[in-house]
Amino acid sequence: MAESVLVTGATGFVGSHLARRLVDEGHDVRAMTRHPDDYEGAGTPVGGDVEDAESLHKALDGIGAAYYLVHSLGSDDFEKKDADAARTFAAAAADAGVRQIVYLGGLGEDDQDLSAHLRSRRQVEKLLAGTGVPVTVLRAAVVIGHGGISWEITRQLVDHLPAMLTPKWVKTRTQPIALDDVVRYLVGVLGNPDAIGRVFEVGGPDVLRYIDMLKRAATVQGKHFPSVNVPLLSPHLSSHWLALVTDVDYETAANLVESMTNEVVVHDHTIESVVPGRTIGYDEAVRIALAERERAGLPS
C-alpha cells in the first residue's frame, strides 16, 4: 500500500538510496533537506531542519511515516545535538499525527561499555519514542556501499597504504551489511504491522574482524595488504592517523574509532522473518561498492 513518507537526511548516504527505492515502489516521498532548491534526488524536496521545530511542522504535514536518518557525528558535541534534534523531531511528528518513525541506529550490546557514538544512538531511539509515535528501529554495524564513511575509510586505507600498523581495535568483531540490504530492510518495515514499535538487529551473513574486512577488500581488488600488530597504538593516535591517511575529518574519525572497540554483531535474527530475503555477503558488497564508484567516474 502506497504511503506518504518523509525521508530526513535525503541527501545522505543511506537516505538518497532509500528515497529512490521508495519512489520506485510507488510511495509519495517527501525528501527533507536544508537546501531544497539544490536537491536533485528522488522524491519531492521540502525544506526542513531537525533543529528547527517550525520547519518540521511544514515538512511533516500530511505525512504517514517518517524516516529519521540524521546524526551529528562530525561534531565534538554530537551527543547533545543529536538528543536535542531527536526531541524536536519526535514532538513535531506527534503534533503532525505521524503513525510511524523508522530510525537507523547502531548495533552493540547494552551491557557493554558502549562508545559515546553508540550511547547516543540508544538515546535517540528512546527520545524519538518519547512523544508516543511508534518507532521502528533497525540497528546496524558498518554499512558497505559507495559513499559511506566507514566503507570509505576501509577503501582508502587499502588504496593508500602498502601495509598497515594495526592497533588492538582491528581485532574487534563486527557484522557488516550491504547498503542494498539496509535499504531493503528500511523499506520492508514501512507500515509493516509486525515491525511497528519494535527494535531489530540487521547484518550481513559474515562476522569479521576489522582487519579481516581490510584484507578481504584488498583481495577483491587483487591486492595484498600486510599488517603489523601495534597493540599500544591508542584510539587517540589512531584517530589522528586515520584523518591523515584518509579524507575523513578528525572528529568523525575519533568517534568512529572509539566505537570500533565495541563488538557489534547480530544476536537477534527476528528481522529475517519480518522482512525475509537473502543478504549480500561482504565480498559481493565490496564489489558492488567499487562498481558504483566506477560508474560515478571516480578512480578505482
N, C-alpha and C positions, 0 to 999 in steps of 0.2 A: 504494500500500500504506500502510495506516494506521501511524503511528509514535507512540511515547511521546516527547513533546517537552517540554523545559523552555525557557521564554522568560524570560530575565532582562530587567529593565527593562520589565516588562509594563505598568506604569502610564505609561510614557513615550510620546512622540510616535509613534515607529515601532512600538514593542513592543505598544501597545494595539491598533493596527490589525492587526498581524501575528497576534496571539493570536486575534482574531476570525476572520480568514481561515482559519487552521489548523483551528479548531473547525468552521467551515463545511465544510471539506474532509474532515472525519471523523477528524482526528487527536486523540489523547488529550493534551490540553495542560495542562501544569502552569505556572501563572503565578507567577513568583517576585517577591516584594515583601517589604520590611521590615515592612509592616503588613498581613498577610493578612486580619485581621478587618475591615479597612476596604475591602477590594478588591471592586469591583463590575463588573469587566470580564469578558471571556470566559475560559473555562478554569477549572481548579481552583486556587484560591490556595494557595501554600505559602510559609512564612516562609523568608527567606534573605537573606544579605548577602555580597557578593563579597569583603568584607574579613574574613569570619568563616568559617574553614575548617569548623568543626563544623556550622554551619548549612547549608553547601553539601553536606555528605555526605548529610544528610537530604533536601534538595531534589533531589539528583541520583540518589538511589537508584531503580534500575529504569528510568532514562531512556536512550533510544537516541541521541537527538540533542539538542543544546543550542544555543540562540541567545544570543550574547553581545552585548548592546545597551546596555551601561552605559559611562559616562565621567564624569569629574570636571571638566568644562570650566569650571565656575564657581568653581573653587578656584585659589588662587595657587600651589599646589604640585601641580597636577593631574598632571604627568608622573610623579612618584614614586607618587602614589596610584593612578594607572591601571596602572603597572607592577606594583606590589605586588598589586593586585587580580587582574590577569591571571595572575600566578604562582600565586596561591592557587586561582583557579578552574581553571586547567589541571591542577594536581596533584589536585584533588578530582574532576575529570572523568575523569582516568586511573584513579584508585582505584575509581570507580564503573563503569568499563567502558564509558563513553560512546563511541559509534562515530563521531560527527561533531560538530564545533563549527562553527557558522556565525557569522561576525563581519562587521559592517558597519563598514568603515574609510573612509579618505578618499583621494580622487584626488590625484595630484601625482607628477611625475617624480622618481625617486630621485636623479638627477644635479642637481636644483635645490637651492638653498639653502632647504630646507623650513622652514616655520614650526615653532615648538615644538609646536603642536597636531598638525600632520601628522607630525612626527617621532614624537610619542607614539603616534599611530595605527599607524605602522610597527612600533614597538617592541612594541606589544600584539599585533600579528599574530604576531611571532616568539615571544613569550613563551607565547601560547596553544598554539602547536605544540611547545613545548619539552618536554613530557612524553610525546609520542608519539601523542596523539589527532589524527587527521586534521582539518585545519581548512580550511574553505571561506571565502574572503574576498571580499566584494563591496566595491569601492572606489567611493564616490560623492562628488559635489560637493554643491551646495545641493539639499536636498530640498524641493519645493514642496508644501505641504499645511497645512491649518488646524492651528495649534498648534505648528508647527515654529519653532525660534528664528530661523533665517536668514530664513525666509519672513516671520515677524512683523516683523523689522527692515525688510524691504522694504515690507511693507504699511503699517507705522506711519510710515515716512518719507514715503511717498506721501500718507498720510492727514493727517499733522500739518503738513507743510511746504508753503508756497506755491511755494518754489523751494529748490534745494539748492546749497550750496557744495561743489564736487566735488574731493576730493583725488586724487592721482595713481592710487591703487589702484582707483578706479572704472572705469579703462580695462582692468583685468586681465580676460582671457577666462576664462569658466567654462562648464560644461555642466550646467545644472540638470536635475533629474529629478523627475517627479511622484511623490508618495507612493504612488499606486496601482502604479506600475511598480516601485518599490523593494520593496514587499510582494510583488508577483508574482514578482520575481526571488528574493527570500528563500525563498518557498515552493517555487519551481521547482528550487532546488539541493538541497532536503532529500532525502537518501537517493539523490540522482541520481549514479550511478556515474561520469558524465562530469564531475562537479563536485568530487568528493572530493579534498581536498588541493591545490586549485588557487586561484589568485588571478584575479579577474575585475574589469574596469572596467565600470561601468554609468553610463549617462547618457541623457537625452532626446535628441530629434532636433536641438535648437537649441544652437549655440555662441554665447554672448552675453557682452558686457562687463557688468559690474555696473550701469553707467549705463543700458545698454540694458534690463536687467531692470526697473529702476525706471520708465523711460519707458513701456515696454510694459505694465507693471502699471497705470500711470496711464491709459493709453489704453483698456485693457479696461474701466475704470471710468468712462470718458467724461471724464477729467480731462486737463489739460495740466500737465506737470512740467518747467518750465525749470530749467536748471542753469548755474552759473558756475564755470569751472575755477579752482581754487586749488591749484596743484601743491605749494606749500610747507606745506600743512596736513598735519602729521606724523601717523603712526599713533597716537601717544600722545594728541594733541589730538583726533583723530577718535574715539578710544575714549571720551573724556570727553563729547564732543558726542553720540555715539550713546546713551550712558547718560542724557544729559539729555533728549533728544527722544523716546526710546522707553522701554519699561519693562524693557529688558534691563539687568542689573546690570553694573557697570564691568568686573569680572574677565572675565565672559563676552564682553563687547564687545571688550575688549582682545585676548583670544585669537583671536576671530573676525577682527578687523581685521588682525592680523598674518598670518593665513592668506590674506587677500584679496590679498596681494602675490604669491602663487604662482598661476601659471596652472594650472587644474585642468580638463583636457579629456580625453576618451576617445581613446586611440590604439589600443587592442586591443579589437576588437569580437567576440571569441570568444563572449561570453555570449549573443549573438543566435542562435547555432546550438545552444547548450546549453539555453537557455530561450527559444524563439522567440516572437515576438508583436510587434504594433505598439506603439511607445512614444508616449506622450502629449506633444504639443507644449507649449511654455511658456505660450502664451496660454490654451490649454484648461486647463492645470494651475492657472493663476491663477483662472479662472472656477470650477473645481471647489472650490478652497480657499475662495473667497469665498462660494460657495453653502453649504458646510459650516459656515462661520461664521454665516451667516444662520439655518441650521437649528438651530444651538446657541443662538439667541436673542440673539446679540451684535450690537451696532450695526454697520452697514456703513460 
